[in-house]
Amino acid sequence: MNKIILDNLNYKKTEKVPVWLMRQAGRYMKEYHIVKNKFNSFMEMCKNSDAVTEITLQPIKKFDFDAAIIFSDILLILDAIDINVEFIAGKGPVVENLESLKNIKLLSRKLNSNKVKPCYEAIRNVKKELINKPLIGFSAAPWTLATYYIEGNITKDLSRIKSFSYKNSKEMDFIIELFSYLISQHLINQIEAGVDLIQIFDTHAYQMDYYMHYKYSNIQVKKIAKLVRKKYPNIPIIYYSKTFQFLDKEANNYLNCLSLNSNISLKEQKKYFNGNICLQGNLDPYLLVEGGEYMIKEIKNILLEMESNYFIFNLGHGILPQTPIENVFKLVETVRNFKKKV
């Protein structure tokens, strides 16, 4: 197996820099749309193991990334506890929460196996074909999952969930604890199905104040990592967020890697931690859309900044649907031609 990503996650020096991209399987590829057009809805497609398998492998076959990430969605967990989720063009995900928020104690503590089983089946299928590369499993962090659930339709400043959190702290605590448990189970199920590492997305954590971030992000991510590693002690864990100003300085005791947004200096973030930590990131996705010499310059700047560190090249967030595929080829070529200091 190509272990260049796993080596960096396990703090082993590599001459080359590994590369994969968040949302590498999806909307910017014409091959993806051919599959998508066969289904009536996005969630229907996410629950078809054959489609998930095909979409997951598309960018590997095209760009030869160093890892595949299972094609799924962070809201699959909400769907699996019978909360209706719809993806509406031009609007994004819409979650029906009016009834369940009236009595959150009735929310299920068990994932509906019929709704998550296709994801795990697809992982097994992908692993049969993906012999020489690792497969990444993932989930949302509890706060980010709760954001979609409580907001229903995301507001610009996340005013609904913040208001709910302040006014209904006991209910919020219950939701976060429940989601932490469900996320842990979903990640463990993905590991059992065959993924080689996992990534936890806390995309909306940057909206919290200091206290809320500690309570609903730091503590919960540590708890999830502990639950996962109790059963699978050697599984590498990546954590993604758009800010780390409140993150536990001892995070490298329970995480292998921090995936950073484009607004954070990789070099400065590294100084924050004692001991080994792998970093991942963090080219602005809009630069990948623009391409050209400026994109190449910024890629090289990031590579040079991280040449003495354990590092995985990625974007600061997910690849955008308008991204030209020739720019992706150029990104991979630029990263592959760079040699780290060993």
QUIWOJO-V405674 format. One record per run of one state. SS is the DSSP state (A for helix, B for strand, O for the rest). FROM is the first residue (numbers start at 0). TO is the last residue. If there is no record, write none. Layout:
ss=[SS | SS]
from=[FROM | FROM]
to=[TO | TO]
This chain:
ss=[O | B | O | A | O | B | O | B | O | A | O | A | O | A | O | B | O | A | O | B | O | B | O | A | O | A | O | A | O | B | O | A | O | A | O | A | O | B | O | A | O | A | O | B | O | A | O | B | O | A | O | B | O | A | O | A | O | B | O | A | O | B | O]
from=[0 | 1 | 2 | 3 | 9 | 15 | 16 | 17 | 19 | 29 | 36 | 41 | 46 | 48 | 63 | 66 | 69 | 75 | 80 | 84 | 88 | 91 | 95 | 99 | 102 | 103 | 106 | 112 | 129 | 132 | 140 | 141 | 151 | 158 | 167 | 168 | 193 | 196 | 202 | 204 | 207 | 209 | 231 | 235 | 241 | 250 | 253 | 256 | 260 | 265 | 270 | 277 | 283 | 284 | 290 | 291 | 305 | 310 | 315 | 324 | 336 | 338 | 339]
to=[0 | 1 | 2 | 8 | 14 | 15 | 16 | 18 | 28 | 35 | 40 | 45 | 47 | 62 | 65 | 68 | 74 | 79 | 83 | 87 | 90 | 94 | 98 | 101 | 102 | 105 | 111 | 128 | 131 | 139 | 140 | 150 | 157 | 166 | 167 | 192 | 195 | 201 | 203 | 206 | 208 | 230 | 234 | 240 | 249 | 252 | 255 | 259 | 264 | 269 | 276 | 282 | 283 | 289 | 290 | 304 | 309 | 314 | 323 | 335 | 337 | 338 | 341]
